[in-house]
Amino acid sequence: MLKEAVYHQIDSSYAYAISKDHLLLKLRTKKQDIEEINVAVFGRYKRIQNIRESALIVAMKKVSSDQLFDYYEVVVEAGFLGIQYVFELKNNNDIAYYGNYRFWDSFPHETNRYFTMPTMGEKDLFTIPQWASESIVYQIFPERFDNGDISNDPATVKPWYSKVVRDTMLGGDLQGIVDKLEYLEDLGINTIYLTPIFKAGSNHKYDTYDYFQIDPQFGTMESLKELVSKAHSRGIRIILDAVFNHCGVEFAPFQDVVQNGEASQYKEWFDIQKYPVELKKDPDYATFGYHWGMPKLMTKNQEVVNYLLEVATFWIREADIDGWRLDVANEIDHDFWRQFRKAVKAVKPDALIIGEVWHDTSSWLQGDQYDSTMNYLFRDAVRDFIAYEKISVQEFDEQLGFFRGLYKLQAYNVLWNLIDSHDTARFLHLSDENTKKLQLAALFQMTFTGVPFVYYGDEVGMTGGNDPDCRGGMVWDEKKQNKSLLAYYKKLISIRKKHKALTHGTYETIVVDNDKRIYGFRRQLDQEIIDIYINNGYEEQDVTIYTSQAVELLSDTIYTGKEKELSISIPKKSGVVLKM
């Protein structure tokens, strides 16, 4: 037993309330080192003679593994006065007790040898909108989705299917999205995430000029209200992009600094290193990504904070949007995001807050800042396993296990699982245009824990390298669409929406076969059990299923065997979804 690998921490992602009556405990151990873990739990203020006999003894379950560690969890009932607990670890004949950050050879009876969970306040609960876990997100880059109103087209607009470069304008707008709501409803998605729509100087609108005005190229306030209202009538929610890390050079406060220098009342809104301010390639002011056209906003300044919080609440009050996706969220201080959460939730308690962070996001997902983040760790794992084929089945499972071990369960279940976006090459491009690989990635997206995230056009076979190639005009010409791929996406989405085990169920790895390139996992909710097998190899493979009957949900094929054993063939670069 490698005791040095054992890790637990109270009042953290390793011990936290998941409801007002339930506490989740997690323990990390060396991989494949421990045979059994139990935890003894008792009330913090309960005076008892024999603690061992009076404690609640519950078994912990291994929920994931990464390259180095196993992660065990258990949910226990716990009142808000708190509990004390000690872990019992068994390995062959070796038994150790772990409490209060020390190991004991025998069950400890002194209360100072137990972990003590602090009193849990109901206001400290990490609560996430109930609708979030059943979301299927569709990302739209408004300038490239559909041109529904040619009267607001910019003068430089190009034909819709033109090859795009950095400054290309195709004329997409909010009316175009309204016009395509029927298509989106038919596809099955129920949440739309729009990249920025406020007045700006580019096609991507990440260089905001006016946070309180819809870009005239996209429409008006009434255009947004119409979109939100008509989307809501179809059961579709709308998430907007909050670009609060930086603005554009035509943002009025920044222009005031340019014109008035050190005399400007807004000089503390920015980090100005030299006056007078010059707009040049190598600027003397802090920016996003060293880009002169995106001055960084200083959220250490309370005036900036107040302004941005007013922006965030204004669009919820005025247009009834359903939440915010936070651009480059890791470049803004935690204190701002804590204030942001309180302000947004005060106006609309079930608004969703999603941060854009490309790495470990656990410090933002403790319940006081974001509800969820864009899960780039998921994207990296799926890309490396399916598109690039550069990691083994075991390595794929380990990468999935790693971020399962990182996050609180509430956040883990609503992470936005993307495979591409406006900031990355499209998955089909990374897969050398192999549609089977895209289908396999989509299959995994729609059956894995968390929220599936579809980038506009993936479902009809759009491709393209990094920005700007990944931002082409949406393919509406049916002759250019991959109709079979579109039907496949619709089928996957319908399966996910129909079977609650895929949105609310547990996750368990059941097959890791490096030789056959087969990965299998189980989703289970109460009596509903769904097993998913992915064949990432180039040969058809057989898998043995231990049940007497199963329905393959993609093809609606019923398999029946003898003595609770079935053999099912999986074609190369394909998968099956089996309801047991």
Summary of the structure (lengths in Angstrom):
residues: 580
radius of gyration: 26.0
end to end distance: 37.2
largest distance: 84.9
contacts: 1924
relative contact order: 0.09
helix: 30%
strand: 28%
